[in-house]
Amino acid sequence: MEEEKKSLNFIEQIIEDDLANGLGKDQLRFRFPPEPNGYLHVGHTKAICINFGLGEKYNAPVNLRFDDTNPEKEEQEFVDSIMKDVEWLGFKWDKVLYASDYFQQLYDWAVQLIKEGKAYVDEQPSEIITEQRKNPAEPGVESPFRNRPVEESLDLFERMKNGEFESGSMSLRAKIDMTSPNMNMRDPVMYRILNKPHHRTGTAWKIYPMYDWAHGESDYIEQISHSLCSLEFENHRPLYNWYLDQVYEEGKVKNKQREFARMNVSYMITSKRKLQRLIAENVVSGWDDPRMPTISGMRRKGFTPASIRNFIDKVGVAKRENLISIQLLDFCVREDLNKVAKRVMTVVDPVKLVIENYPEGKEEWLETENNPEQENAGTREVPFSRELYIEREDFQEEANKKFFRLKLGGEVRLKSAYIIKAERVDKDENGEITTIYATYDEKSKSGSGTEESLRKVKGTLHWVSAQHAIPVDVRLYDNLFTVEQPDAEKDVDFLNFINPESMKTIQGFAEPSLKDVAVGEPLQFQRIGYFTKDQDSTDSKMVFNRTVTLKDSYKPE
């Protein structure tokens, strides 16, 4: 039992201690509470995996709750994308809920706080309120409206709700402590006037609750046992608890906020504002551009749910923030794709190879394996003919003994086909090789069992039959930024670090079986890398995105 406790992360230990101190296991309830003001990104995957992972571990319900308190930035598109991402990662929620479901209850509680002398309507602009808060080392300045009569605040608050005042002209503030060293406790704003339609409630409300007020009280309404959030909210915890204390009723579950380190991945940014700027300035094509750190972008690039969940598992749950290497993320997707990706033959920098002693007009279909890592992956047939395409880098006229691919006078095996020998080449006026001429050993066919087929040669090349090849656009992706932390320097625009080589599109040829692959299906282009079919594909032109290169020297600790 002692061994098991040692393996618990600090959040699991908190839960175990709570259970040992009287919290019923049936009272455990978790939630993932995104704000629907953008697409989910790689940083959110940690919160998703922690909350839904705890739900799975303790067989407890997990709510998907949208904290939709800012109609200026929130859209139904973002709600839909978030639901799709959570489902794609393989998690199931108990209920889909919204902070906007509780707008009336939140308003009623705010009225209660005014009546108790714990909240007041302030008519100062937000800039003045911010200025009066001062800094942690200096006491704040009280608002001249802090001690206005309760009846006056009640009247104004109702009129704010009814839309009698301009946006930003008034706010409701909690009356807490203007001398607190915690700036969040210096009479925080609870409501602001915002004459904007809400994506769910329409024009019913003219005032909207601030995140800190709505978030914790929504947890309480839903009877969330453990409200888990990133470390940036640690200094909000006293305010979270103060708000909760104002409405808590004996006998109910008192939700507990605890914080974990957010996840920062090298060569990525996760600020929604900055991600929106990348889109607005046409650096990327949209939220799901494969170079974006969004879950939808990663999905489009070819990442698998298992690879992301494994990545989060390896990162672990920590109390301290640190920078996670993007190489670990690549390692996890490479590791998973090696197990599940179908092996196919695609040539991305083609040069023609003519087998001169292979009969003209002849074609045969050769059996080749789909995935040697999977017992039941089966085989398929690929067409073979006299004229083929191979990779340009797989041939050299002259090469040293360490070059195990094709060279003049040298032999290689064509994958699942025959042993060939390069005889001569044609070149254009610039000295570029246009055609390689070879001969083949007709008795060396792979799997035929002949003595010639068992002969060992050091190199094996992938190839595509020219007659049967389908043209493909291949998108090769690299990091979007040239530095590990593009937004680390406050005085330097992060766009200065955009990698101009983050995407290259090249034309290649693929075996005909690729016509039938589905968008998003994981593939290994043999000896090149892992790829997936993109949604931009058409009947006339297939498009494939490189997910990750085939090999890397990185090894996780």
Disulfide bonds with the S-S distance in Angstrom:
none
